[in-house]
Amino acid sequence: LGVTPYALIRAFRRVAGVAPHQYLVGRRLERARALLRTTDLSITRIAGLVGFPSSQHFATVFRRAFGR
């Protein structure tokens, strides 16, 4: 792209309103919430499907984001 990583992050934040990592985590959480509502998959399976390294980490991040 011909820009520094910092410039790319700033541009992303300007467009999306959040940093790239925050955006990615938010998308993962929304997908996980949809899977929890619409499937019978286990939390461990959903955590892996949406890209969290463990169900414990997923549960912590999910609880912080959604309060439960």
N, CA and C atoms as an extended XYZ file, in Angstrom:
204
Properties=species:S:1:pos:R:3:atomname:S:1:resname:S:1:resid:I:1 pbc="F F F"
N         0.808       -1.203        0.000 N   LEU     1
C         0.000        0.000        0.000 CA  LEU     1
C         0.847        1.260        0.000 C   LEU     1
N         2.071        1.140        0.362 N   GLY     2
C         2.949        2.298        0.357 CA  GLY     2
C         2.773        3.221        1.550 C   GLY     2
N         2.190        2.708        2.640 N   VAL     3
C         2.050        3.504        3.854 CA  VAL     3
C         2.585        2.697        5.028 C   VAL     3
N         2.905        3.401        6.094 N   THR     4
C         3.389        2.714        7.287 CA  THR     4
C         2.221        2.017        7.986 C   THR     4
N         2.519        1.002        8.779 N   PRO     5
C         1.442        0.345        9.543 CA  PRO     5
C         0.659        1.342       10.414 C   PRO     5
N         1.365        2.279       11.009 N   TYR     6
C         0.706        3.275       11.849 CA  TYR     6
C        -0.273        4.123       11.038 C   TYR     6
N         0.129        4.533        9.847 N   ALA     7
C        -0.752        5.328        8.986 CA  ALA     7
C        -1.971        4.511        8.567 C   ALA     7
N        -1.768        3.238        8.303 N   LEU     8
C        -2.877        2.374        7.930 CA  LEU     8
C        -3.869        2.229        9.090 C   LEU     8
N        -3.355        2.054       10.287 N   ILE     9
C        -4.217        1.945       11.469 CA  ILE     9
C        -4.997        3.238       11.670 C   ILE     9
N        -4.336        4.378       11.532 N   ARG    10
C        -5.021        5.670       11.677 CA  ARG    10
C        -6.119        5.828       10.641 C   ARG    10
N        -5.843        5.444        9.402 N   ALA    11
C        -6.841        5.552        8.344 CA  ALA    11
C        -8.021        4.622        8.620 C   ALA    11
N        -7.731        3.421        9.061 N   PHE    12
C        -8.788        2.467        9.390 CA  PHE    12
C        -9.660        3.024       10.505 C   PHE    12
N        -9.023        3.549       11.535 N   ARG    13
C        -9.761        4.104       12.673 CA  ARG    13
C       -10.631        5.279       12.239 C   ARG    13
N       -10.125        6.076       11.346 N   ARG    14
C       -10.883        7.229       10.844 CA  ARG    14
C       -12.148        6.759       10.112 C   ARG    14
N       -12.030        5.696        9.335 N   VAL    15
C       -13.157        5.193        8.555 CA  VAL    15
C       -14.112        4.356        9.411 C   VAL    15
N       -13.567        3.441       10.202 N   ALA    16
C       -14.392        2.491       10.951 CA  ALA    16
C       -14.792        2.982       12.342 C   ALA    16
N       -14.058        3.944       12.866 N   GLY    17
C       -14.363        4.450       14.197 CA  GLY    17
C       -13.694        3.701       15.326 C   GLY    17
N       -13.028        2.595       15.007 N   VAL    18
C       -12.299        1.808       15.999 CA  VAL    18
C       -11.012        1.291       15.362 C   VAL    18
N       -10.088        0.870       16.203 N   ALA    19
C        -8.835        0.284       15.713 CA  ALA    19
C        -9.114       -1.061       15.042 C   ALA    19
N        -8.257       -1.507       14.143 N   PRO    20
C        -8.481       -2.786       13.455 CA  PRO    20
C        -8.719       -3.967       14.395 C   PRO    20
N        -7.941       -4.057       15.459 N   HIS    21
C        -8.112       -5.181       16.388 CA  HIS    21
C        -9.484       -5.133       17.066 C   HIS    21
N        -9.904       -3.951       17.493 N   GLN    22
C       -11.219       -3.808       18.114 CA  GLN    22
C       -12.320       -4.184       17.132 C   GLN    22
N       -12.162       -3.791       15.891 N   TYR    23
C       -13.136       -4.127       14.857 CA  TYR    23
C       -13.223       -5.647       14.690 C   TYR    23
N       -12.067       -6.289       14.593 N   LEU    24
C       -12.024       -7.734       14.408 CA  LEU    24
C       -12.669       -8.469       15.588 C   LEU    24
N       -12.347       -8.072       16.792 N   VAL    25
C       -12.932       -8.707       17.975 CA  VAL    25
C       -14.448       -8.493       17.984 C   VAL    25
N       -14.880       -7.299       17.640 N   GLY    26
C       -16.313       -7.020       17.584 CA  GLY    26
C       -17.040       -7.899       16.584 C   GLY    26
N       -16.445       -8.078       15.411 N   ARG    27
C       -17.045       -8.952       14.401 CA  ARG    27
C       -17.098      -10.396       14.883 C   ARG    27
N       -16.032      -10.841       15.540 N   ARG    28
C       -16.009      -12.207       16.076 CA  ARG    28
C       -17.097      -12.399       17.125 C   ARG    28
N       -17.255      -11.404       17.991 N   LEU    29
C       -18.263      -11.499       19.039 CA  LEU    29
C       -19.674      -11.509       18.461 C   LEU    29
N       -19.935      -10.694       17.463 N   GLU    30
C       -21.260      -10.673       16.843 CA  GLU    30
C       -21.567      -12.007       16.172 C   GLU    30
N       -20.577      -12.578       15.508 N   ARG    31
C       -20.772      -13.891       14.877 CA  ARG    31
C       -21.008      -14.961       15.938 C   ARG    31
N       -20.254      -14.904       17.022 N   ALA    32
C       -20.429      -15.867       18.104 CA  ALA    32
C       -21.814      -15.735       18.722 C   ALA    32
N       -22.264      -14.515       18.936 N   ARG    33
C       -23.598      -14.310       19.515 CA  ARG    33
C       -24.681      -14.898       18.612 C   ARG    33
N       -24.529      -14.696       17.308 N   ALA    34
C       -25.490      -15.270       16.366 CA  ALA    34
C       -25.469      -16.796       16.419 C   ALA    34
N       -24.295      -17.382       16.494 N   LEU    35
C       -24.189      -18.841       16.575 CA  LEU    35
C       -24.775      -19.373       17.877 C   LEU    35
N       -24.573      -18.654       18.969 N   LEU    36
C       -25.141      -19.075       20.246 CA  LEU    36
C       -26.665      -19.066       20.202 C   LEU    36
N       -27.222      -18.099       19.500 N   ARG    37
C       -28.677      -17.980       19.410 CA  ARG    37
C       -29.301      -18.990       18.448 C   ARG    37
N       -28.576      -19.354       17.403 N   THR    38
C       -29.208      -20.109       16.317 CA  THR    38
C       -28.726      -21.545       16.161 C   THR    38
N       -27.761      -21.974       16.962 N   THR    39
C       -27.254      -23.339       16.840 CA  THR    39
C       -27.193      -24.001       18.206 C   THR    39
N       -26.940      -25.274       18.175 N   ASP    40
C       -26.724      -26.033       19.410 CA  ASP    40
C       -25.247      -26.337       19.629 C   ASP    40
N       -24.381      -25.621       18.934 N   LEU    41
C       -22.944      -25.839       19.076 CA  LEU    41
C       -22.485      -25.470       20.479 C   LEU    41
N       -21.449      -26.143       20.937 N   SER    42
C       -20.901      -25.843       22.261 CA  SER    42
C       -20.151      -24.514       22.230 C   SER    42
N       -19.985      -23.937       23.395 N   ILE    43
C       -19.238      -22.683       23.506 CA  ILE    43
C       -17.803      -22.891       23.038 C   ILE    43
N       -17.234      -24.026       23.381 N   THR    44
C       -15.867      -24.330       22.948 CA  THR    44
C       -15.775      -24.353       21.432 C   THR    44
N       -16.730      -24.994       20.779 N   ARG    45
C       -16.739      -25.078       19.311 CA  ARG    45
C       -16.926      -23.704       18.683 C   ARG    45
N       -17.850      -22.918       19.225 N   ILE    46
C       -18.099      -21.574       18.695 CA  ILE    46
C       -16.870      -20.698       18.876 C   ILE    46
N       -16.236      -20.781       20.030 N   ALA    47
C       -15.023      -19.991       20.270 CA  ALA    47
C       -13.974      -20.288       19.209 C   ALA    47
N       -13.781      -21.553       18.903 N   GLY    48
C       -12.817      -21.937       17.876 CA  GLY    48
C       -13.233      -21.485       16.492 C   GLY    48
N       -14.515      -21.599       16.182 N   LEU    49
C       -14.998      -21.213       14.856 CA  LEU    49
C       -14.813      -19.724       14.567 C   LEU    49
N       -14.980      -18.901       15.585 N   VAL    50
C       -14.871      -17.458       15.356 CA  VAL    50
C       -13.473      -16.901       15.618 C   VAL    50
N       -12.543      -17.776       16.022 N   GLY    51
C       -11.150      -17.349       16.086 CA  GLY    51
C       -10.573      -17.043       17.447 C   GLY    51
N       -11.241      -17.459       18.519 N   PHE    52
C       -10.661      -17.270       19.843 CA  PHE    52
C        -9.784      -18.461       20.184 C   PHE    52
N        -8.672      -18.224       20.882 N   PRO    53
C        -7.735      -19.319       21.163 CA  PRO    53
C        -8.252      -20.335       22.172 C   PRO    53
N        -9.203      -19.929       23.023 N   SER    54
C        -9.755      -20.861       24.006 CA  SER    54
C       -11.155      -20.418       24.396 C   SER    54
N       -11.919      -21.347       24.923 N   SER    55
C       -13.272      -20.996       25.366 CA  SER    55
C       -13.220      -20.079       26.590 C   SER    55
N       -12.186      -20.213       27.411 N   GLN    56
C       -12.054      -19.343       28.576 CA  GLN    56
C       -11.827      -17.896       28.150 C   GLN    56
N       -10.947      -17.706       27.183 N   HIS    57
C       -10.688      -16.352       26.683 CA  HIS    57
C       -11.945      -15.784       26.036 C   HIS    57
N       -12.611      -16.608       25.237 N   PHE    58
C       -13.851      -16.184       24.604 CA  PHE    58
C       -14.875      -15.752       25.653 C   PHE    58
N       -15.062      -16.558       26.687 N   ALA    59
C       -16.049      -16.241       27.721 CA  ALA    59
C       -15.735      -14.918       28.413 C   ALA    59
N       -14.474      -14.671       28.687 N   THR    60
C       -14.064      -13.421       29.332 CA  THR    60
C       -14.368      -12.228       28.441 C   THR    60
N       -13.987      -12.302       27.173 N   VAL    61
C       -14.203      -11.200       26.243 CA  VAL    61
C       -15.700      -10.997       25.998 C   VAL    61
N       -16.442      -12.085       25.851 N   PHE    62
C       -17.884      -12.005       25.624 CA  PHE    62
C       -18.575      -11.346       26.814 C   PHE    62
N       -18.204      -11.747       28.017 N   ARG    63
C       -18.798      -11.193       29.230 CA  ARG    63
C       -18.512       -9.696       29.332 C   ARG    63
N       -17.297       -9.283       29.016 N   ARG    64
C       -16.950       -7.856       29.051 CA  ARG    64
C       -17.769       -7.067       28.029 C   ARG    64
N       -17.967       -7.650       26.866 N   ALA    65
C       -18.678       -6.934       25.799 CA  ALA    65
C       -20.179       -6.886       26.032 C   ALA    65
N       -20.768       -7.986       26.490 N   PHE    66
C       -22.218       -8.083       26.574 CA  PHE    66
C       -22.768       -8.167       27.990 C   PHE    66
N       -21.871       -8.236       28.976 N   GLY    67
C       -22.307       -8.244       30.356 CA  GLY    67
C       -22.903       -9.533       30.864 C   GLY    67
N       -22.716      -10.609       30.099 N   ARG    68
C       -23.200      -11.919       30.557 CA  ARG    68
C       -22.471      -13.026       29.853 C   ARG    68
